[in-house]
């Protein structure tokens, strides 16, 4: 399935029917993109351990040596079906979602003796359209989105926001707590957060503040929202504006201390926007900083921060990548001019 012009449909997002190859992979996985095969070599992640990688491109627009490297975790990750890696804080367990035909499932794998186990369907997944897992910074729970019914005996969630009004899977956010024996049962996050049939892509701060995205039909744009967690309950969400208020945003990855956020922004041919980073500046967010043409050329989306807080995992047209954020973090700490 080839690239298409975004002007052909309302919202340049993987959630629609009329979309690019990787967008179809994300929400309509029966139409898989053609992935580039891995090209050998090996790489040791400082936290996650052995993973097969090859340096495919180097971002030289500002800092020579900033690289994006493909991640397969020794071959257990498949570039043509898997996305959205989410690790536990100790790096010993990874969640991701896998496409099989028209279905999406949250998978789990474990690091055993410096090797990754064969991925299995997570205990809470397998029946519904589940995706976008993310683990809390302390590892005590994880969130994912699903079209599963929110009430016993109900129907799966659907939405017709994209693709010219064609009915497609909806999404609400669910929580699974870690137990002494593994992972518990999924619990709907509630109506304060799940206020629509399409609430998507959670990101969690250390104080359990939740960032997520929601479609704005009037503005025809995806927006970010933030819900603080106090006394065991989520508070009324507040809009998160990054750059122009009218800009469409995708896939937030918030820093544990909420000092920065990585995300996709804007409308581009074949993708969900440009990969950017923004830093907190007092009571507001600073101007988003584009990560450059080289790091954007594989049309990355689905950002998740690594447990070390200095790297981000993204999914692109040809697979899953790890990108170091150190040059931008250092520039922010030293009040230097950021990479362009």
N, C-alpha and C positions, 0 to 999 in steps of 0.2 A: 504494500500500500504506500503510495508516494505522498510527498508533501502537498498540501493544498493551501491556497491563500485564505487567511483568516477572514478576509472580507466576505467570504462566501457564507459565513454563519454569524450568529449573534455574538458569541463569546468565545475567545480563543482559549479553550480549555479542554483538557482530556475527558471532561465529563459529557461532551456532546457526541452525537453520532457522526456528524460530518467533520472529520478531524484528521490530524496528522497520524503517521504510523505509530508513534509512541503514545499518543493520546488514546488511540484505539486499544493499544496494549494495556493501558491503565484502567479504563472503565468498560471497554468492550474487548476483552482479551482474546476472543475468537479470531480477531484480525490482528495477528502479531506482526511486529515490525521485523525487518531483516537485520539481525544483529551481526556485528563484527566479531569473529572468533577471538578467543584469548591467544596471545602470542608468546607463551612460555615465560621463563624467568621466574624469580620468586622474591617475596618481600615479607619482612617481619614488621607487623604493626606493633608499636610500643606497648599497647594495652591488649590488643585482641589476639596477638600471636600470629602464627604463620598464615599468610594469605598469598595467593598467586597473583602477581601483578606485572605489568609492563608499563613503562613510562611512554605514553602515547603522544603527549604534546606538552610543551613548556610555555607557560605564560610569560612572555618577555615584554609585554606592553609597558610594564613599570618595574618589576622586580625579576631579573633573571633568576631562575631556580625555583620559582613557584610552579609546582607541577600538579597535574591531576593524574592519578594513577588508577587503573581499573582494579576492581576488587572482586575476587571470586571465592575467597576463603578456602583455598586449596581445591577448588573445583566444585564445591557444593552449591555455589550460587550460579545460576544460569542467566546469561545476559539476555536471552530471548523471552524469559518468563518471570523473572524475579525483580523486585524493586523495594525501595524504602527500608533499608537496613536500620535496625534499632537494637543497640547493645545494652545489656545490664551494666551497672557501674564497674564491676570487676572484669568485664570483657569475656566472661565465661559462657554467656548465653546470648544468642542473637535471634531476634524476630524479624520477619520480612513477609511480604505478601507474594503469592505465586499465582500466575494465571494458567488456567487449564480450560480451553474452550471458552464458553461464556461465563465461567465461574472464577471467583477470586477467593483465595484462602490464606489465612495467616499461618505461617510456618514457624517452626522453632528448631534450632540446632544448638549443640553444646560443644564446647572445646574440651576434649579429653586427650590427655598426654600430648599436648601441642598439636593435635589434629582435630578437625571439625567433624562431628558426627553427621550421618546422613539426616537431612532435614525431615521432620515429621509434621503432620498437621497438629497445630496447637490444640490442647484439650478443649478449648472454648470455641473452636472454629470448625469449618467443614461443611456446614449446611447452608449458610447464607453467603451473601456477597460481602466479604470481610476484607478490609485492607487498612493500610497506613498505621501500623502499630508504632507506639512510642512508649519508652520506659521512663518512669519518673527519675529525677536525678539521684534519689536515695535508693532506688531499686525496689521500693515496697509495693508498687503497683504499676500497671501499664494501661494504656488506653488504645482503642482502635475504633474505626468507624465501620458501620454495618447497616445493611438494609433490613435486618431482621425486625420482626414486629416488636413494638415497644410495650405491648400489652399481651398477656396470654390469650391465645386464640385469634389474635389480630392478623392483619395481612402485612406482607413485607412493604417497606417504604418505597415509593416511586416518586419521580419528579419528571417534569417536562420542560425544564428551564432552557435546555440547550438542544442543538440539533434540529432546529425548526419545529420544536414542540413534540418530538418523538418521546414516548415514555421510556424512561431508563431507571436504573437503580437509584434510590435515594440513599441518604446517609445520616445517621445519628451517631454520637460518640458514646462508647461503652467503657466501663472500667472493670479490670480484673485484678484482684489483690494477690500478692504473693503469700503463700502459706508455707508451713513447715514441710509439706509434701509436694510442693510445686506451685501451681496456680489455681485460683479458685474459680467460681462461676461468674460469668459476665453480668454486670449490673448496669442498667440504663442510667446515664448521668443526670437525667431529670430535665424538666421542661424549661428551667431557667437558661440552661445552655442550649438544649435541644429544642429550640423554639420554631423550627422549620423542618421540612422533610429533607433538607440538604444542609447539614452542619458537618464540616469536613476538616480533616487534617489538624489534629491536636498537637500542641507543643506545651511542655510543662516546665515551669520555673521551680527553683528550690523551695519556695514558700507555697508551692502548689497552685500558684496563679496559672490559669489556663489561657492559652492563645489558640484561636481557631479561625476558620474562614466561613463566610456566609455570602450567598448570592444576593445582590441588590438588583431586583428586577427593573426598578425605575431607572437606575443609572446604567444598567446593563454592564455591571462590573462586579468582580469578586472583591470582598472587603474583609479586613482583619478585625477581630474583636478580642477583647481581653476580659476575663472574669476572675476577680480575686476570690480566694478561698479563705473564709473566716468562720470560726466556730463550727467546722464540719460541714459548711454549706457554701456553694458557689453564689457569688453576688451578681447583681444585674450587670450584664456585659456592657463594656464601654468600647466605643469605636477606636481603633488604632490607625492613625493616619501616617503614612510614610510617603513623603513627597507630595505630589498634587493630590488633593482629596478625591478627584475623579479617576485617579489611576487604578487600574485593575491589578490585584495582588494575588499571589498564590504561594501556598506551602510555607508557613512561617516556621523558623527554627530559632527559638528564643534561648539566649544564654541563661544559665541557672540563676545568675544574679540580675537578670534583665538589663544588663549593660549594653548588649547589642543583639541584633536580630538579623538572620540571613533569610532571604526570600527571593521570589521571582516577581518582577514588576513590568508592567506594560504589555503591549500587544505586538508580537513579532510573527513573521512568517514561519510557520512550522513549529512554534513552541509556545510555552506558557509565559514568556516574558524573559527579561534579562536577569541573570543572577546578580544580586546586590547585597550589600551589607549596610546597616544603619546603626549608629551609636546613640545611646541615651544622653541627652544634654539637659540636665536639670529636670524640668517638668515636661519636656517634650523630646521628640526624636529629631536628631540631626538629619541633614540632607542625605538621602541614600547615595551610596558609592557603588558604581558599577565595577564588577570584578574583571572586566576586560574582555576583549574579543576572543582571545585564545581560550580562556576558561568558559566562555559562553558558546563556543562553536559546536559543541555536541548537544546544545539545547537542554542544559541541565534543569531538573525540577526535583521536587520531593526532598528538600533539604532536611537532614537530621544531624545534629551535632554529635560528634564522637564523645565518649566519656571524658576524654582529656580536656574538652572545651576549646581546643585549638584547631581541630580539624572538622570538616563537614563532609558528610556523605550525600551524594546526589545521584539521581538516575538520569542518564542521557539516552540518546538514540541508540548508542552502541553498548550500553551496559551501565553498571554502577561504578562510581568514581569516588575517590577521596581527594579532597583539596585542603591544603594547609591555609589557615587564616592568619598565620603569624605576622606577615607583613602589615596587614591592616590593623591587627590588634596592637602591634608595636607602635605604628604611626599614631593611633589614637591615644595610647598611654603617654607618648612623648610630645603630644600636640604638634605632630609633624604633618606636612601635607600628605594626604593619603594617596595610595596608588591610583592611577587614572585608568 
